[in-house]
Amino acid sequence: MDDNEFISDYLERYRQSLIDTDVSGELIRMKEMLLEVKERGNKVIVSGNGGSAAIAGHIAVDFTKQAGIRTVNFNEPNLITCFANDYGYEKWVSKAIEFYGDKGDIAILISTSGSSLNMLNAAKTAKELNMQVVTFTGFDEENPLKQSGSLNIWVNSRAYNVVENTHQIWLLLVCDLIIGKAEYSA
């Protein structure tokens, strides 16, 4: 495959995930859930690994600053390494939710594969604490994280970058949906 064919194929993957897949209902439901959590005075906790952690950090700031919905994430290296050391990497997010989460909060868990043990354990803990769980996943449609959320938003792709970037676009779309416009000053 030459470079032009590669680019054409790559962009076709984005067209399929962003244009051909209708997740409007799920994104509108997520908007409603976030506005309900704001009205109750609760917060949103968002978490992911790797590129998904970067997305979690970005959306936490935008939900808080732009949409007025108090949102936190766990990207602090001291927190990650301390909790991973004390509880194991597969449980550090669930322990963070246990320490920082409150009944009525929403946990947004982002996992490209939907099979990251730390996200699966986090979903279980969040549900035990009576938190709603919103999942963003890709790869296998029957992935375990997608099976554990109150609302599950899935990208039909096995390409990491396509899944992660689609997650980011959809999350930022929800932020703009709450604000009610796509163009505004920072």
PEBEL-V695066 format. One line per field, one symbol per residue. ss: DSSP state (H for helix, E for strand, - for the rest). phi: phi as a letter, one per 40 degrees, with the letter a starting at -180 (. if undefined). burial: # if it has 24 or more other ideal C-beta (glycine too) atoms within 12 Angstrom, else .. A space follows every 10 residues. Layout:
# PEBEL-V695066
ss=???
phi=???
burial=???
This chain:
# PEBEL-V695066
ss=--HHHHHHHH HHHHHHHH-- ---HHHHHHH HHHHHHHHHH ---EEEEE-- HHHHHHHHHH HHHHH----- EEE---HHHH HHHHHHH-HH HHHHHHHHHH -----EEEEE E-----HHHH HHHHHHHH-- -EEEEEE--- -----HHH-- EEEE-----H HHHHHHHHHH HHHHHHHHH- ------
phi=.cdccccccc ccccdcccbc bcbddccccc dccccccccc gcbbbbaabf dccccdcccc cccccccgbd bbbbccdccd ccccccbgcc bccccccdcb cbdgcbbbbb adcgbcdccc cccccdcccf bcbbbbbafc cccccccbcc abbbbcabcd ccccccdccc ccccdccccg acbacc
burial=.......... ..##..##.. #.#..##..# #.###.##.. .########. ###.###### ####.##.## #####...## ..#...#... ########.# #...###### ########## #######.#. #########. ..####.### #######.#. .######### #####.###. ......
